[in-house]
Amino acid sequence: MRMVDLIERKKQAGIHSEAEIRFIVHGYTLGEIPDYQMAAWLMAVRLNFLCREETVALTLAMAASGQELDLSGIEGVKVDKHSTGGVADTTTLIVVPLVAAAGVKVAKMSGRGLGFTGGTIDKLESIPGFRTSLSMEQFVVQVEQVGMAIMSQTADIAPADGKMYALRDVTATVDSLPLIASSVMSKKIAAGADKILLDVKFGSGAFMKTLPEAIDLAREMVDIGTGVDRETLAIISSMEEPLGTGIGNSLEVAEAIEILSGNGDSRLRAFCVEMAARMMLLAKPEQKLSEALEEILQLLDSGAGLAKFRQFVIAQGGDGRVTEDSSLLGTAARSAALFAAESGYIHSMDSAELGRAAILLGAGRAKKDDAIDLTAGIKLHKRCGDVVVGGDVLATLYFSERIDPSSALAIIADAIRFSAAPQVCLPLIAGIVDASGWQELG
């Protein structure tokens, strides 16, 4: 096989065999195929797409390019979860302990934040002593004994994906559905779980800006999961406004603890209950959704989810006292309040702009190697649809001594828009995609 012939085939919208896909991925991972040829192939894929069989073959080849976890020794169904990223998305820290408390094993590898999308690993590292780097053996043992483990993704998992993504990032080929889908699913498959729950987001604070785009991406990923016998369910959710009220690493951990303690934002709580119930149903398909929802609510209200979170934190070296005293997460050196300049109702809150403001405060990264301030961020005090009187505090900003908050304050003020009449905000969950297709939820 010659790479130039395969580039020509995809340039002419031809179909690759499984062996050809493996040749491309293997050759590029080993450095036998140069960047300039891989870039040409990626652009051909971007323009001419991949069929389902090609996408499945690409995903499997990428998953097999490094170490693949074997979780078969752990009793029961192992479930994984992935979010396509957003603002104030602290779902994993709430959902996974609830599902684990229900007796479902959760083995999850997570990444760091880039841009305005927060990373679960950064959030966990705001807990004093918490270890995000585990050996594969430690990871498997903890899943078996505690019921859950969350660790930073290693370079040994799907290395082809990391190398290909870096090239896509500089060749204008990031926005290809089959390439996005195979990138996500290759890591999920290599991580070894039996079933996968996806949270595919759309809106201003998401990679996919519209609902149809999110549905298309979800279908691609669900098709891949189905094609490799990993039952996969995607929930399609809105990121037009931040999911939670805390934007920033320690703020989001504190909010997760608040929700697990039976308090906190009702919108985030309801979303996490739905996600946890759907995740539990993947492992226990004999249950009805109503039964799963009731069980998750009981685990939440009884404190069982919080107890599981504490057990998980301690197992990974963290200070379990944070579940009773969130001040142990640390406090920013300075804070500033944003006051409402007018009265009315909150019409919308631009998630992307709020995320950008959090980066200016030090809570996020513009580049992968940027340092972040784990205590920096934004606490929102109002939501879409809320009534506001002039002078009300809309948000509190947290930052270090070296930060001038004026730019962030201006961005947040512009991102929160008002109307004279009450607003009916869009539902948070638009629908689901499973092997049978798209289903809108009322």
C-alpha positions as a Markdown table, in Angstrom:
| # | Residue | x | y | z |
|---|---|---|---|---|
| 1 | Met | 0.0 | 0.0 | 0.0 |
| 2 | Arg | 1.1 | 3.6 | -0.7 |
| 3 | Met | -0.3 | 6.5 | 1.2 |
| 4 | Val | -0.5 | 8.7 | -1.9 |
| 5 | Asp | -2.9 | 6.2 | -3.5 |
| 6 | Leu | -5.1 | 6.2 | -0.4 |
| 7 | Ile | -5.1 | 10.0 | -0.5 |
| 8 | Glu | -6.2 | 9.9 | -4.1 |
| 9 | Arg | -8.9 | 7.4 | -3.3 |
| 10 | Lys | -10.5 | 9.6 | -0.6 |
| 11 | Lys | -10.0 | 12.7 | -2.8 |
| 12 | Gln | -12.2 | 11.0 | -5.3 |
| 13 | Ala | -14.7 | 10.1 | -2.5 |
| 14 | Gly | -13.8 | 6.5 | -2.6 |
| 15 | Ile | -14.3 | 4.0 | 0.2 |
| 16 | His | -11.4 | 2.6 | 2.3 |
| 17 | Ser | -11.2 | -1.0 | 3.4 |
| 18 | Glu | -10.6 | -1.8 | 7.1 |
| 19 | Ala | -7.0 | -2.9 | 6.2 |
| 20 | Glu | -6.3 | 0.5 | 4.5 |
| 21 | Ile | -7.6 | 2.4 | 7.6 |
| 22 | Arg | -5.4 | 0.3 | 9.8 |
| 23 | Phe | -2.4 | 1.0 | 7.5 |
| 24 | Ile | -3.0 | 4.8 | 7.7 |
| 25 | Val | -3.4 | 4.9 | 11.5 |
| 26 | His | -0.5 | 2.5 | 12.2 |
| 27 | Gly | 1.8 | 4.2 | 9.8 |
| 28 | Tyr | 1.1 | 7.7 | 11.1 |
| 29 | Thr | 1.5 | 6.7 | 14.7 |
| 30 | Leu | 4.9 | 5.1 | 14.1 |
| 31 | Gly | 6.0 | 8.1 | 12.0 |
| 32 | Glu | 6.2 | 6.2 | 8.8 |
| 33 | Ile | 3.6 | 8.4 | 7.2 |
| 34 | Pro | 4.7 | 12.1 | 7.3 |
| 35 | Asp | 2.5 | 15.0 | 8.5 |
| 36 | Tyr | 2.1 | 16.4 | 5.0 |
| 37 | Gln | 0.5 | 13.2 | 3.7 |
| 38 | Met | -1.7 | 12.8 | 6.7 |
| 39 | Ala | -2.8 | 16.4 | 6.5 |
| 40 | Ala | -3.8 | 15.8 | 2.8 |
| 41 | Trp | -5.8 | 12.7 | 3.8 |
| 42 | Leu | -7.5 | 14.5 | 6.7 |
| 43 | Met | -8.6 | 17.3 | 4.4 |
| 44 | Ala | -10.0 | 14.7 | 1.9 |
| 45 | Val | -11.9 | 13.2 | 4.7 |
| 46 | Arg | -13.2 | 16.6 | 5.8 |
| 47 | Leu | -14.5 | 17.3 | 2.3 |
| 48 | Asn | -15.7 | 13.8 | 1.3 |
| 49 | Phe | -16.7 | 12.3 | 4.7 |
| 50 | Leu | -16.3 | 8.7 | 5.9 |
| 51 | Cys | -19.0 | 6.1 | 5.7 |
| 52 | Arg | -20.1 | 4.2 | 8.9 |
| 53 | Glu | -17.8 | 1.2 | 8.2 |
| 54 | Glu | -14.8 | 3.5 | 7.7 |
| 55 | Thr | -15.6 | 5.5 | 10.8 |
| 56 | Val | -15.8 | 2.3 | 12.9 |
| 57 | Ala | -12.6 | 1.0 | 11.4 |
| 58 | Leu | -10.8 | 4.3 | 12.1 |
| 59 | Thr | -12.1 | 4.3 | 15.7 |
| 60 | Leu | -10.9 | 0.8 | 16.4 |
| 61 | Ala | -7.6 | 1.4 | 14.8 |
| 62 | Met | -7.1 | 4.5 | 16.9 |
| 63 | Ala | -8.2 | 2.6 | 20.1 |
| 64 | Ala | -5.7 | -0.2 | 19.2 |
| 65 | Ser | -2.8 | 2.3 | 18.7 |
| 66 | Gly | -1.9 | 2.1 | 22.4 |
| 67 | Gln | -2.9 | 0.4 | 25.6 |
| 68 | Glu | -6.4 | -0.9 | 25.9 |
| 69 | Leu | -7.8 | -1.4 | 29.4 |
| 70 | Asp | -9.2 | -4.8 | 30.3 |
| 71 | Leu | -12.0 | -4.4 | 32.9 |
| 72 | Ser | -13.4 | -7.9 | 32.4 |
| 73 | Gly | -12.1 | -9.0 | 35.7 |
| 74 | Ile | -14.4 | -6.6 | 37.5 |
| 75 | Glu | -17.8 | -8.1 | 38.2 |
| 76 | Gly | -20.8 | -6.5 | 36.7 |
| 77 | Val | -21.4 | -4.0 | 33.9 |
| 78 | Lys | -18.9 | -1.2 | 33.7 |
| 79 | Val | -20.2 | 2.2 | 32.4 |
| 80 | Asp | -18.4 | 5.3 | 31.2 |
| 81 | Lys | -19.6 | 8.8 | 30.6 |
| 82 | His | -18.4 | 11.6 | 28.3 |
| 83 | Ser | -19.4 | 15.2 | 27.8 |
| 84 | Thr | -18.5 | 17.2 | 24.7 |
| 85 | Gly | -17.7 | 20.1 | 27.0 |
| 86 | Gly | -19.3 | 23.3 | 28.2 |
| 87 | Val | -19.4 | 26.0 | 30.8 |
| 88 | Ala | -20.0 | 25.2 | 34.5 |
| 89 | Asp | -20.5 | 21.5 | 33.6 |
| 90 | Thr | -19.7 | 19.8 | 36.9 |
| 91 | Thr | -22.0 | 16.8 | 36.0 |
| 92 | Thr | -19.4 | 14.1 | 36.3 |
| 93 | Leu | -18.6 | 14.9 | 40.0 |
| 94 | Ile | -22.3 | 14.5 | 40.8 |
| 95 | Val | -23.5 | 11.8 | 38.5 |
| 96 | Val | -20.7 | 9.3 | 38.9 |
| 97 | Pro | -20.9 | 9.0 | 42.7 |
| 98 | Leu | -24.7 | 8.7 | 42.5 |
| 99 | Val | -24.4 | 5.9 | 39.9 |
| 100 | Ala | -21.6 | 4.2 | 41.9 |
| 101 | Ala | -23.8 | 4.4 | 45.0 |
| 102 | Ala | -26.4 | 2.5 | 43.1 |
| 103 | Gly | -24.0 | -0.4 | 42.7 |
| 104 | Val | -22.9 | 0.4 | 39.1 |
| 105 | Lys | -19.2 | 0.3 | 38.4 |
| 106 | Val | -17.9 | 3.5 | 36.7 |
| 107 | Ala | -14.4 | 3.6 | 35.2 |
| 108 | Lys | -13.6 | 7.0 | 33.8 |
| 109 | Met | -10.6 | 8.7 | 32.2 |
| 110 | Ser | -10.9 | 12.5 | 31.9 |
| 111 | Gly | -9.0 | 15.4 | 30.5 |
| 112 | Arg | -8.0 | 18.9 | 31.3 |
| 113 | Gly | -9.9 | 22.0 | 30.3 |
| 114 | Leu | -9.0 | 24.0 | 27.2 |
| 115 | Gly | -10.6 | 27.3 | 26.3 |
| 116 | Phe | -13.9 | 28.0 | 28.1 |
| 117 | Thr | -14.6 | 24.3 | 28.6 |
| 118 | Gly | -13.7 | 23.1 | 32.1 |
| 119 | Gly | -11.8 | 19.8 | 32.6 |
| 120 | Thr | -12.8 | 17.3 | 35.2 |
| 121 | Ile | -9.1 | 16.6 | 36.1 |
| 122 | Asp | -8.5 | 20.3 | 36.9 |
| 123 | Lys | -11.6 | 20.4 | 39.1 |
| 124 | Leu | -10.5 | 17.4 | 41.0 |
| 125 | Glu | -7.0 | 18.8 | 41.5 |
| 126 | Ser | -8.5 | 21.7 | 43.5 |
| 127 | Ile | -9.2 | 19.1 | 46.3 |
| 128 | Pro | -6.1 | 19.1 | 48.6 |
| 129 | Gly | -4.0 | 15.9 | 48.0 |
| 130 | Phe | -6.1 | 14.5 | 45.3 |
| 131 | Arg | -4.2 | 12.3 | 42.8 |
| 132 | Thr | -5.4 | 12.3 | 39.2 |
| 133 | Ser | -2.5 | 10.0 | 38.0 |
| 134 | Leu | -3.1 | 6.4 | 38.8 |
| 135 | Ser | -1.4 | 3.3 | 37.4 |
| 136 | Met | -3.7 | 1.0 | 35.3 |
| 137 | Glu | -3.5 | -1.5 | 38.2 |
| 138 | Gln | -4.6 | 1.1 | 40.8 |
| 139 | Phe | -7.4 | 2.3 | 38.5 |
| 140 | Val | -8.8 | -1.2 | 38.1 |
| 141 | Val | -8.5 | -2.1 | 41.8 |
| 142 | Gln | -10.3 | 1.1 | 42.8 |
| 143 | Val | -13.2 | 0.6 | 40.4 |
| 144 | Glu | -13.6 | -2.9 | 41.9 |
| 145 | Gln | -13.4 | -1.8 | 45.5 |
| 146 | Val | -14.9 | 1.7 | 45.6 |
| 147 | Gly | -17.2 | 1.4 | 42.6 |
| 148 | Met | -15.7 | 4.3 | 40.7 |
| 149 | Ala | -12.4 | 5.9 | 39.7 |
| 150 | Ile | -11.6 | 9.0 | 37.7 |
| 151 | Met | -8.0 | 9.5 | 36.4 |
| 152 | Ser | -6.2 | 11.6 | 33.9 |
| 153 | Gln | -5.9 | 10.1 | 30.5 |
| 154 | Thr | -2.5 | 8.7 | 29.8 |
| 155 | Ala | -0.4 | 9.1 | 26.7 |
| 156 | Asp | -0.7 | 5.3 | 26.2 |
| 157 | Ile | -4.4 | 5.5 | 25.6 |
| 158 | Ala | -5.2 | 6.0 | 21.9 |
| 159 | Pro | -2.0 | 7.8 | 21.1 |
| 160 | Ala | -3.0 | 8.0 | 17.4 |
| 161 | Asp | -5.8 | 10.3 | 18.4 |
| 162 | Gly | -3.5 | 12.8 | 20.2 |
| 163 | Lys | -1.2 | 12.9 | 17.3 |
| 164 | Met | -4.0 | 13.3 | 14.7 |
| 165 | Tyr | -5.8 | 15.9 | 16.7 |
| 166 | Ala | -2.7 | 18.1 | 17.0 |
| 167 | Leu | -2.5 | 17.9 | 13.2 |
| 168 | Arg | -6.2 | 18.6 | 12.7 |
| 169 | Asp | -5.9 | 21.6 | 14.9 |
| 170 | Val | -3.5 | 23.3 | 12.5 |
| 171 | Thr | -5.0 | 22.1 | 9.2 |
| 172 | Ala | -8.6 | 23.3 | 9.5 |
| 173 | Thr | -9.9 | 19.8 | 9.8 |
| 174 | Val | -11.2 | 19.8 | 13.4 |
| 175 | Asp | -14.9 | 20.3 | 12.3 |
| 176 | Ser | -15.3 | 16.9 | 10.6 |
| 177 | Leu | -18.1 | 14.7 | 12.2 |
| 178 | Pro | -16.5 | 11.3 | 11.6 |
| 179 | Leu | -13.1 | 12.6 | 12.9 |
| 180 | Ile | -14.7 | 14.2 | 16.0 |
| 181 | Ala | -16.8 | 11.0 | 16.7 |
| 182 | Ser | -13.8 | 8.6 | 16.2 |
| 183 | Ser | -11.6 | 10.8 | 18.4 |
| 184 | Val | -14.1 | 10.7 | 21.3 |
| 185 | Met | -15.1 | 7.0 | 20.9 |
| 186 | Ser | -11.6 | 5.7 | 20.4 |
| 187 | Lys | -10.6 | 6.8 | 23.9 |
| 188 | Lys | -13.9 | 5.5 | 25.4 |
| 189 | Ile | -13.4 | 2.1 | 23.8 |
| 190 | Ala | -9.8 | 1.9 | 24.8 |
| 191 | Ala | -10.8 | 2.7 | 28.4 |
| 192 | Gly | -12.6 | -0.6 | 28.5 |
| 193 | Ala | -16.2 | 0.2 | 29.7 |
| 194 | Asp | -19.0 | -2.0 | 28.5 |
| 195 | Lys | -21.5 | 0.8 | 28.0 |
| 196 | Ile | -21.2 | 4.5 | 27.3 |
| 197 | Leu | -23.4 | 7.5 | 28.2 |
| 198 | Leu | -22.7 | 10.6 | 26.1 |
| 199 | Asp | -23.7 | 14.2 | 26.9 |
| 200 | Val | -23.7 | 16.0 | 23.5 |
| 201 | Lys | -24.1 | 19.7 | 24.0 |
| 202 | Phe | -25.3 | 22.5 | 21.6 |
| 203 | Gly | -25.5 | 26.3 | 21.9 |
| 204 | Ser | -23.2 | 29.2 | 22.4 |
| 205 | Gly | -21.0 | 27.5 | 25.0 |
| 206 | Ala | -20.7 | 24.2 | 23.0 |
| 207 | Phe | -18.6 | 23.0 | 20.1 |
| 208 | Met | -21.8 | 22.2 | 18.2 |
| 209 | Lys | -23.7 | 25.4 | 17.9 |
| 210 | Thr | -27.1 | 24.1 | 16.7 |
| 211 | Leu | -29.4 | 21.2 | 17.7 |
| 212 | Pro | -29.2 | 19.5 | 14.3 |
| 213 | Glu | -25.4 | 19.5 | 14.5 |
| 214 | Ala | -25.5 | 18.0 | 17.9 |
| 215 | Ile | -27.9 | 15.3 | 16.8 |
| 216 | Asp | -25.7 | 14.4 | 13.8 |
| 217 | Leu | -22.6 | 14.1 | 16.0 |
| 218 | Ala | -24.5 | 12.0 | 18.5 |
| 219 | Arg | -25.7 | 9.7 | 15.7 |
| 220 | Glu | -22.1 | 9.2 | 14.5 |
| 221 | Met | -20.9 | 8.3 | 18.0 |
| 222 | Val | -23.8 | 6.0 | 18.8 |
| 223 | Asp | -23.4 | 4.3 | 15.5 |
| 224 | Ile | -19.7 | 3.7 | 16.3 |
| 225 | Gly | -20.6 | 2.3 | 19.7 |
| 226 | Thr | -23.3 | 0.0 | 18.2 |
| 227 | Gly | -20.8 | -1.1 | 15.5 |
| 228 | Val | -18.4 | -2.4 | 18.1 |
| 229 | Asp | -21.0 | -3.9 | 20.5 |
| 230 | Arg | -20.8 | -1.2 | 23.1 |
| 231 | Glu | -24.3 | 0.1 | 23.9 |
| 232 | Thr | -24.1 | 3.8 | 23.6 |
| 233 | Leu | -26.8 | 6.4 | 24.6 |
| 234 | Ala | -26.5 | 10.1 | 23.9 |
| 235 | Ile | -28.4 | 12.8 | 25.7 |
| 236 | Ile | -28.6 | 16.1 | 23.8 |
| 237 | Ser | -28.5 | 19.1 | 26.1 |
| 238 | Ser | -28.4 | 22.9 | 25.8 |
| 239 | Met | -25.4 | 25.0 | 26.6 |
| 240 | Glu | -27.0 | 28.3 | 25.7 |
| 241 | Glu | -26.5 | 29.3 | 29.4 |
| 242 | Pro | -24.0 | 27.7 | 31.9 |
| 243 | Leu | -25.2 | 24.4 | 33.3 |
| 244 | Gly | -24.3 | 25.3 | 36.9 |
| 245 | Thr | -23.9 | 28.5 | 38.8 |
| 246 | Gly | -20.2 | 28.1 | 39.5 |
| 247 | Ile | -17.7 | 28.7 | 36.7 |
| 248 | Gly | -14.2 | 27.7 | 37.7 |
| 249 | Asn | -12.5 | 24.6 | 39.2 |
| 250 | Ser | -12.9 | 24.9 | 43.0 |
| 251 | Leu | -16.2 | 26.7 | 42.6 |
| 252 | Glu | -17.5 | 23.7 | 40.6 |
| 253 | Val | -16.3 | 21.2 | 43.1 |
| 254 | Ala | -18.0 | 23.2 | 45.8 |
| 255 | Glu | -21.3 | 23.2 | 43.8 |
| 256 | Ala | -21.1 | 19.4 | 43.2 |
| 257 | Ile | -20.7 | 18.9 | 47.0 |
| 258 | Glu | -23.7 | 21.2 | 47.6 |
| 259 | Ile | -25.9 | 19.3 | 45.1 |
| 260 | Leu | -24.8 | 15.9 | 46.7 |
| 261 | Ser | -25.7 | 17.4 | 50.1 |
| 262 | Gly | -29.3 | 17.8 | 48.9 |
| 263 | Asn | -29.1 | 21.6 | 48.3 |
| 264 | Gly | -27.9 | 23.8 | 45.4 |
| 265 | Asp | -29.2 | 24.8 | 42.0 |
| 266 | Ser | -32.5 | 23.1 | 41.1 |
| 267 | Arg | -31.7 | 23.1 | 37.3 |
| 268 | Leu | -28.3 | 21.4 | 37.8 |
| 269 | Arg | -29.8 | 18.9 | 40.3 |
| 270 | Ala | -32.6 | 17.9 | 37.9 |
| 271 | Phe | -30.2 | 17.4 | 35.0 |
| 272 | Cys | -27.8 | 15.3 | 37.1 |
| 273 | Val | -30.6 | 13.1 | 38.3 |
| 274 | Glu | -31.8 | 12.5 | 34.8 |
| 275 | Met | -28.2 | 11.7 | 33.6 |
| 276 | Ala | -27.6 | 9.4 | 36.5 |
| 277 | Ala | -30.8 | 7.5 | 35.9 |
| 278 | Arg | -30.1 | 7.1 | 32.2 |
| 279 | Met | -26.6 | 5.9 | 33.1 |
| 280 | Met | -27.9 | 3.4 | 35.6 |
| 281 | Leu | -30.4 | 2.0 | 33.1 |
| 282 | Leu | -27.5 | 1.1 | 30.8 |
| 283 | Ala | -26.2 | -1.3 | 33.4 |
| 284 | Lys | -29.7 | -2.3 | 34.6 |
| 285 | Pro | -31.9 | -2.4 | 31.5 |
| 286 | Glu | -34.6 | -4.4 | 33.4 |
| 287 | Gln | -35.5 | -1.3 | 35.3 |
| 288 | Lys | -38.0 | 1.4 | 34.1 |
| 289 | Leu | -36.9 | 5.0 | 33.8 |
| 290 | Ser | -39.3 | 6.0 | 36.6 |
| 291 | Glu | -37.8 | 3.4 | 38.9 |
| 292 | Ala | -34.3 | 4.6 | 38.1 |
| 293 | Leu | -35.2 | 8.2 | 38.7 |
| 294 | Glu | -36.8 | 7.3 | 42.1 |
| 295 | Glu | -33.7 | 5.3 | 43.2 |
| 296 | Ile | -31.3 | 8.1 | 42.2 |
| 297 | Leu | -33.4 | 10.7 | 44.1 |
| 298 | Gln | -33.3 | 8.5 | 47.2 |
| 299 | Leu | -29.5 | 8.1 | 46.9 |
| 300 | Leu | -29.2 | 11.9 | 46.6 |
| 301 | Asp | -31.6 | 12.8 | 49.4 |
| 302 | Ser | -30.2 | 10.1 | 51.8 |
| 303 | Gly | -26.6 | 11.3 | 51.5 |
| 304 | Ala | -25.4 | 8.1 | 49.9 |
| 305 | Gly | -24.1 | 9.9 | 46.8 |
| 306 | Leu | -22.1 | 12.3 | 49.0 |
| 307 | Ala | -20.7 | 9.4 | 51.1 |
| 308 | Lys | -19.6 | 7.7 | 47.8 |
| 309 | Phe | -17.9 | 11.0 | 46.7 |
| 310 | Arg | -16.1 | 11.2 | 50.0 |
| 311 | Gln | -15.0 | 7.6 | 49.7 |
| 312 | Phe | -13.7 | 8.2 | 46.2 |
| 313 | Val | -11.8 | 11.4 | 47.2 |
| 314 | Ile | -10.1 | 9.6 | 50.1 |
| 315 | Ala | -9.2 | 6.6 | 47.9 |
| 316 | Gln | -7.4 | 8.9 | 45.5 |
| 317 | Gly | -5.4 | 10.7 | 48.3 |
| 318 | Gly | -7.7 | 13.7 | 48.7 |
| 319 | Asp | -8.9 | 15.4 | 51.9 |
| 320 | Gly | -12.3 | 13.9 | 52.5 |
| 321 | Arg | -13.2 | 16.7 | 54.9 |
| 322 | Val | -14.0 | 18.9 | 51.8 |
| 323 | Thr | -17.5 | 17.2 | 51.8 |
| 324 | Glu | -18.2 | 19.0 | 55.1 |
| 325 | Asp | -16.1 | 22.1 | 54.7 |
| 326 | Ser | -15.7 | 23.4 | 51.1 |
| 327 | Ser | -13.5 | 26.2 | 52.3 |
| 328 | Leu | -10.7 | 23.6 | 52.3 |
| 329 | Leu | -10.8 | 23.9 | 48.5 |
| 330 | Gly | -9.1 | 27.3 | 48.9 |
| 331 | Thr | -10.3 | 30.9 | 48.5 |
| 332 | Ala | -9.3 | 33.4 | 45.9 |
| 333 | Ala | -7.3 | 36.4 | 47.1 |
| 334 | Arg | -9.8 | 38.9 | 45.8 |
| 335 | Ser | -13.4 | 39.2 | 44.7 |
| 336 | Ala | -15.6 | 41.7 | 42.9 |
| 337 | Ala | -19.4 | 41.9 | 42.5 |
| 338 | Leu | -21.3 | 42.7 | 39.3 |
| 339 | Phe | -24.5 | 44.7 | 40.0 |
| 340 | Ala | -27.5 | 44.9 | 37.7 |
| 341 | Ala | -27.7 | 48.3 | 36.0 |
| 342 | Glu | -31.4 | 47.8 | 35.2 |
| 343 | Ser | -34.6 | 46.0 | 36.3 |
| 344 | Gly | -36.4 | 43.3 | 34.3 |
| 345 | Tyr | -36.1 | 39.6 | 33.6 |
| 346 | Ile | -33.0 | 37.8 | 32.4 |
| 347 | His | -33.5 | 36.9 | 28.8 |
| 348 | Ser | -30.3 | 35.0 | 28.1 |
| 349 | Met | -26.8 | 34.4 | 29.4 |
| 350 | Asp | -24.1 | 33.8 | 26.7 |
| 351 | Ser | -22.2 | 30.8 | 27.9 |
| 352 | Ala | -19.2 | 31.3 | 25.6 |
| 353 | Glu | -18.7 | 34.9 | 26.8 |
| 354 | Leu | -19.0 | 33.9 | 30.5 |
| 355 | Gly | -16.4 | 31.2 | 29.9 |
| 356 | Arg | -14.2 | 33.8 | 28.2 |
| 357 | Ala | -14.5 | 36.0 | 31.2 |
| 358 | Ala | -13.5 | 33.1 | 33.5 |
| 359 | Ile | -10.3 | 32.6 | 31.4 |
| 360 | Leu | -9.4 | 36.3 | 31.9 |
| 361 | Leu | -9.8 | 35.8 | 35.7 |
| 362 | Gly | -7.3 | 32.9 | 35.5 |
| 363 | Ala | -9.7 | 29.9 | 35.6 |
| 364 | Gly | -9.1 | 28.5 | 32.1 |
| 365 | Arg | -6.4 | 27.9 | 29.5 |
| 366 | Ala | -5.8 | 29.5 | 26.1 |
| 367 | Lys | -3.1 | 26.8 | 25.4 |
| 368 | Lys | -2.7 | 23.3 | 26.8 |
| 369 | Asp | 0.4 | 24.2 | 28.8 |
| 370 | Asp | -1.0 | 27.4 | 30.4 |
| 371 | Ala | -1.1 | 27.5 | 34.2 |
| 372 | Ile | -4.5 | 28.1 | 35.8 |
| 373 | Asp | -5.7 | 29.4 | 39.2 |
| 374 | Leu | -7.9 | 26.7 | 40.7 |
| 375 | Thr | -9.7 | 29.2 | 43.0 |
| 376 | Ala | -10.5 | 31.7 | 40.2 |
| 377 | Gly | -13.9 | 31.9 | 38.5 |
| 378 | Ile | -17.4 | 33.3 | 38.6 |
| 379 | Lys | -20.4 | 32.6 | 40.8 |
| 380 | Leu | -23.7 | 33.4 | 39.2 |
| 381 | His | -26.5 | 34.5 | 41.4 |
| 382 | Lys | -29.2 | 34.8 | 38.8 |
| 383 | Arg | -30.5 | 32.5 | 36.0 |
| 384 | Cys | -32.3 | 32.8 | 32.7 |
| 385 | Gly | -35.9 | 33.8 | 33.5 |
| 386 | Asp | -35.2 | 35.3 | 36.9 |
| 387 | Val | -36.6 | 38.7 | 37.8 |
| 388 | Val | -33.9 | 41.3 | 38.6 |
| 389 | Val | -34.1 | 44.7 | 40.4 |
| 390 | Gly | -31.5 | 47.3 | 39.6 |
| 391 | Gly | -28.7 | 47.0 | 42.0 |
| 392 | Asp | -29.1 | 43.2 | 42.5 |
| 393 | Val | -25.8 | 41.2 | 42.5 |
| 394 | Leu | -25.7 | 39.3 | 39.3 |
| 395 | Ala | -22.4 | 37.6 | 39.8 |
| 396 | Thr | -19.3 | 37.5 | 42.0 |
| 397 | Leu | -15.9 | 37.3 | 40.4 |
| 398 | Tyr | -12.9 | 35.6 | 42.1 |
| 399 | Phe | -9.3 | 36.2 | 41.1 |
| 400 | Ser | -5.7 | 36.7 | 42.3 |
| 401 | Glu | -3.9 | 39.9 | 43.3 |
| 402 | Arg | -2.3 | 40.1 | 39.8 |
| 403 | Ile | -5.6 | 40.2 | 37.9 |
| 404 | Asp | -7.5 | 43.3 | 36.9 |
| 405 | Pro | -11.1 | 42.2 | 36.7 |
| 406 | Ser | -12.4 | 45.2 | 34.7 |
| 407 | Ser | -12.4 | 43.4 | 31.3 |
| 408 | Ala | -14.1 | 40.3 | 32.8 |
| 409 | Leu | -16.8 | 42.5 | 34.5 |
| 410 | Ala | -17.5 | 44.2 | 31.1 |
| 411 | Ile | -17.8 | 40.9 | 29.3 |
| 412 | Ile | -20.2 | 39.4 | 31.9 |
| 413 | Ala | -22.3 | 42.5 | 31.9 |
| 414 | Asp | -22.7 | 42.2 | 28.1 |
| 415 | Ala | -23.3 | 38.5 | 28.3 |
| 416 | Ile | -26.3 | 38.8 | 30.5 |
| 417 | Arg | -29.2 | 40.2 | 28.6 |
| 418 | Phe | -32.5 | 41.6 | 29.9 |
| 419 | Ser | -36.1 | 41.8 | 28.7 |
| 420 | Ala | -39.1 | 43.7 | 30.1 |
| 421 | Ala | -41.4 | 40.6 | 30.1 |
| 422 | Pro | -41.0 | 37.2 | 31.8 |
| 423 | Gln | -39.1 | 34.7 | 29.6 |
| 424 | Val | -39.8 | 31.0 | 28.9 |
| 425 | Cys | -36.4 | 29.4 | 28.7 |
| 426 | Leu | -35.6 | 26.4 | 26.5 |
| 427 | Pro | -35.7 | 22.9 | 28.1 |
| 428 | Leu | -32.2 | 21.8 | 29.2 |
| 429 | Ile | -32.5 | 18.3 | 27.6 |
| 430 | Ala | -33.7 | 18.3 | 24.0 |
| 431 | Gly | -33.8 | 14.6 | 23.5 |
| 432 | Ile | -31.8 | 11.4 | 23.2 |
| 433 | Val | -30.1 | 9.4 | 20.5 |
| 434 | Asp | -29.8 | 5.6 | 20.8 |
| 435 | Ala | -29.4 | 2.8 | 18.3 |
| 436 | Ser | -33.0 | 3.3 | 17.1 |
| 437 | Gly | -32.4 | 7.0 | 16.3 |
| 438 | Trp | -33.4 | 10.4 | 17.6 |
| 439 | Gln | -36.2 | 10.9 | 20.2 |
| 440 | Glu | -37.3 | 14.3 | 21.2 |
| 441 | Leu | -38.2 | 14.7 | 24.9 |
| 442 | Gly | -41.1 | 16.9 | 26.0 |
